[in-house]
Amino acid sequence: MKLYTKTICPKCLWVKSEIQQAGLEADIINIDQDEQARQKIIDAGFLSVPVLEFEGKLIGDVKEVISQIELIAQ
């Protein structure tokens, strides 16, 4: 599981917190510092972060991301 974030992003902090509370681990990728990751997100059609990558699928809607985290944690 990977979470694409930015340095200043309240939603990203929220999702990171949800991942930690669920007892899960994710690779946190800051697109401000990783141009290749930033381009991947843009090429996939996302205009904002957080974006969760799980089993090859990219999820950009925060509610869907939280739902996915809850499913994974079960």
Secondary structure in CASP SS format (residue, H / E / C, confidence):
PFRMAT SS
TARGET T0000
AUTHOR 0000-0000-0000
METHOD secondary structure of the structure
MODEL  1
M C 1.00
K E 1.00
L E 1.00
Y E 1.00
T E 1.00
K C 1.00
T C 1.00
I C 1.00
C C 1.00
P H 1.00
K H 1.00
C H 1.00
L H 1.00
W H 1.00
V H 1.00
K H 1.00
S H 1.00
E H 1.00
I H 1.00
Q H 1.00
Q H 1.00
A C 1.00
G C 1.00
L C 1.00
E C 1.00
A C 1.00
D E 1.00
I E 1.00
I E 1.00
N E 1.00
I C 1.00
D C 1.00
Q C 1.00
D C 1.00
E H 1.00
Q H 1.00
A H 1.00
R H 1.00
Q H 1.00
K H 1.00
I H 1.00
I H 1.00
D H 1.00
A C 1.00
G C 1.00
F C 1.00
L C 1.00
S C 1.00
V C 1.00
P C 1.00
V E 1.00
L E 1.00
E E 1.00
F E 1.00
E C 1.00
G C 1.00
K E 1.00
L E 1.00
I E 1.00
G C 1.00
D C 1.00
V H 1.00
K H 1.00
E H 1.00
V H 1.00
I H 1.00
S H 1.00
Q H 1.00
I H 1.00
E H 1.00
L H 1.00
I H 1.00
A H 1.00
Q C 1.00
END
